Amino acid sequence: MGTENKESFSQRDSAERKGYVRAHRSFNQIWKERDRAEPDILGKILNKDNLNRAYKRVKANKGAPGVDGMTIEAALPWLKEHNHELIERMRKGKYTPSPVRRVEIPKLGIPTVIDRIIQQAMTQQLTPVFEPLFSDDSFGYRPGRSAKDAIERIKEYIEQGYTRAVVLDLSKYFDTLNHEILLNLLRRQVKDERVIQMVKRYLKSGVMEKGVVTETEEGAPQGGNLSPLLANVYLNEFDREYHRRDVPSIRYADDIVLLAKSERAAERVLESSTKYLEETLKLKVNREKSRTVSMIAIRNFEFLGFCFGKNGKGIYIRVHGRKPRISCVSLLPEAGAAVSSEPWRR
């Protein structure tokens, strides 16, 4: 297994180099200029303790193989043999991710185990950079926050008189993220350009479906360990904009509810938010499903599988008539999952 993967590793690298000659020139220049980057985020990503923690998270999460067929069980011996080579390839900017494997039900793009480990290592170092910048009304894929917290926050706003909701439906959100906008948003906080280029390579790694690889010019694959963080970085611009406009905006990943105190105000918010998402963030709003509704109309309003009602005791929360939706994007297990073996020796 080790020899076979080593050969495929070298063959893939050779093939990738032919397709990335021009890109590698600019990447090599970036790596040369940023070899002593401050802060050295790449160095933190490639730290052995960080990589071991990433391996444990991916192993605990299990998951299917990517396009190379390598299972999580096979990854440990492979990494023990090739970990130094892998780190050096990343450190020198010579590592190119594999395409993700498309799975239709649920619709996911599954990276290889090795790419999942690298993405997880990146996420562990980038999350502390961006987490303090996120809105207090954003709840999806964030440490210590849950769908229940989002529902409770909406209830608080209803009790303050926000009785109308603008429900926004984004069409294929993860598939339509604009790469240029996203990378520039990352650059505001991440001054180590080598890390930006690593993110870019993951975004551009392509999708394999039925043996055919398709280039990815936009979007971030659902199923990647890095994608939830990137999705929050992207829509944090929307959160900030509507906080600036003093409009309550509750968001769980790409599920967005804006609140208003009158139908007239809600209609204005629906129009302006749709324009902002489509023109500024280059996303696609499903206009047929996006609408204004009463917050306490049980038949009309639903968020994350819950709705609200009102009785003599006030506002209450109840499960909607259909089953609550469970997101398939957040694939990360709880922190601290115990796994004994470590591919990177301290």
Disulfide bonds with the S-S distance in Angstrom:
none
